[in-house]
Amino acid sequence: MDMKSKSLHLLIPIFLFFVLGCGSLTPTFAPTSAPIAASPTFTSIPSLTSAPPSTPTTTAVTQTTVLVQVWADNVILRSNPGTMFPAILTLKNHETLTAYGRAPGDEWLFVQTEQNVAGWVSTKFVTIASLELPLLSLIKPSDVQVLHGTVTDSNSDPVTGIGFAVAQGSIRNDATTDSRGYFYVYMPLSASGQWTISFVSISCKSNVMDANCRCTSGLCRPSPESIGFTLPVQEVFQFEWK
């Protein structure tokens, strides 16, 4: 290992800290870990792995870092990628972060602030070029339950930009299909009981939308539109675009 890699090895924290920016949701279950220190010391890199085996094979990339900037007020840095995970601190508008990796699904970045505080931030609230995102290593979060699914059309081609909500009463976490038609939802290990995953949105950038942000298909929704399930669950949720 060269000196540059050793330096980078020392920068990234030993703990992964989990998503969504503005505001937060308070779950009815207790966090699975002890309270997080305000200014933890980071001594080694997190586990860098490929996406779960059930996802399509991804091309390995050289570990690198990318500078990103927060573009909104009150963006939350979390201990793990998801709104069900504790907030570490609130980021300021225009604050610069160093991104070290991305969670499968490309909706969460593992970042470090200029004050050396590390955690996860939603890609919705930072500026990052589409060409830069794939340069970041995939980091599989630890101590989480991972729900993932896929949306395809009648030809089995992936459908991008389809939003889903995983909810139990007022507790909710969202995810959107990526370029492979996959979506990922990260939940605490303590989450249990009955949940529902439901179709909630379509991005104008989806490959099933035209230049005027209108659906190119007939019904413009997946089938089924929602699925009930009980945690823990291992299945991949499958939806077909109509």
Secondary structure in CASP SS format (residue, H / E / C, confidence):
PFRMAT SS
TARGET T0000
AUTHOR 0000-0000-0000
METHOD secondary structure of the structure
MODEL  1
M C 1.00
D C 1.00
M H 1.00
K H 1.00
S H 1.00
K H 1.00
S H 1.00
L H 1.00
H H 1.00
L H 1.00
L H 1.00
I C 1.00
P C 1.00
I C 1.00
F C 1.00
L C 1.00
F C 1.00
F C 1.00
V C 1.00
L C 1.00
G C 1.00
C C 1.00
G C 1.00
S C 1.00
L C 1.00
T C 1.00
P C 1.00
T C 1.00
F C 1.00
A C 1.00
P C 1.00
T C 1.00
S C 1.00
A C 1.00
P C 1.00
I C 1.00
A C 1.00
A C 1.00
S C 1.00
P C 1.00
T C 1.00
F C 1.00
T C 1.00
S C 1.00
I C 1.00
P C 1.00
S C 1.00
L C 1.00
T C 1.00
S C 1.00
A C 1.00
P C 1.00
P C 1.00
S C 1.00
T C 1.00
P C 1.00
T C 1.00
T C 1.00
T C 1.00
A C 1.00
V C 1.00
T C 1.00
Q C 1.00
T C 1.00
T C 1.00
V E 1.00
L E 1.00
V E 1.00
Q E 1.00
V E 1.00
W C 1.00
A C 1.00
D C 1.00
N C 1.00
V E 1.00
I E 1.00
L E 1.00
R E 1.00
S C 1.00
N C 1.00
P C 1.00
G C 1.00
T C 1.00
M C 1.00
F C 1.00
P C 1.00
A E 1.00
I E 1.00
L E 1.00
T E 1.00
L E 1.00
K C 1.00
N C 1.00
H C 1.00
E C 1.00
T E 1.00
L E 1.00
T E 1.00
A E 1.00
Y E 1.00
G E 1.00
R E 1.00
A C 1.00
P C 1.00
G C 1.00
D C 1.00
E C 1.00
W E 1.00
L E 1.00
F E 1.00
V E 1.00
Q E 1.00
T C 1.00
E C 1.00
Q C 1.00
N C 1.00
V C 1.00
A E 1.00
G E 1.00
W E 1.00
V E 1.00
S E 1.00
T H 1.00
K H 1.00
F H 1.00
V E 1.00
T E 1.00
I C 1.00
A C 1.00
S C 1.00
L C 1.00
E C 1.00
L H 1.00
P H 1.00
L H 1.00
L C 1.00
S E 1.00
L E 1.00
I C 1.00
K C 1.00
P C 1.00
S C 1.00
D C 1.00
V E 1.00
Q E 1.00
V E 1.00
L E 1.00
H E 1.00
G E 1.00
T E 1.00
V E 1.00
T E 1.00
D C 1.00
S C 1.00
N C 1.00
S C 1.00
D C 1.00
P E 1.00
V C 1.00
T C 1.00
G C 1.00
I E 1.00
G E 1.00
F E 1.00
A E 1.00
V E 1.00
A E 1.00
Q E 1.00
G C 1.00
S C 1.00
I E 1.00
R E 1.00
N E 1.00
D E 1.00
A E 1.00
T E 1.00
T C 1.00
D C 1.00
S C 1.00
R C 1.00
G C 1.00
Y E 1.00
F E 1.00
Y E 1.00
V E 1.00
Y E 1.00
M E 1.00
P E 1.00
L C 1.00
S C 1.00
A C 1.00
S C 1.00
G E 1.00
Q E 1.00
W E 1.00
T E 1.00
I E 1.00
S E 1.00
F E 1.00
V E 1.00
S E 1.00
I E 1.00
S C 1.00
C C 1.00
K C 1.00
S C 1.00
N C 1.00
V C 1.00
M E 1.00
D C 1.00
A C 1.00
N C 1.00
C C 1.00
R C 1.00
C E 1.00
T C 1.00
S C 1.00
G C 1.00
L C 1.00
C C 1.00
R C 1.00
P E 1.00
S E 1.00
P C 1.00
E C 1.00
S E 1.00
I E 1.00
G E 1.00
F E 1.00
T E 1.00
L E 1.00
P C 1.00
V C 1.00
Q C 1.00
E C 1.00
V C 1.00
F E 1.00
Q E 1.00
F E 1.00
E E 1.00
W E 1.00
K C 1.00
END
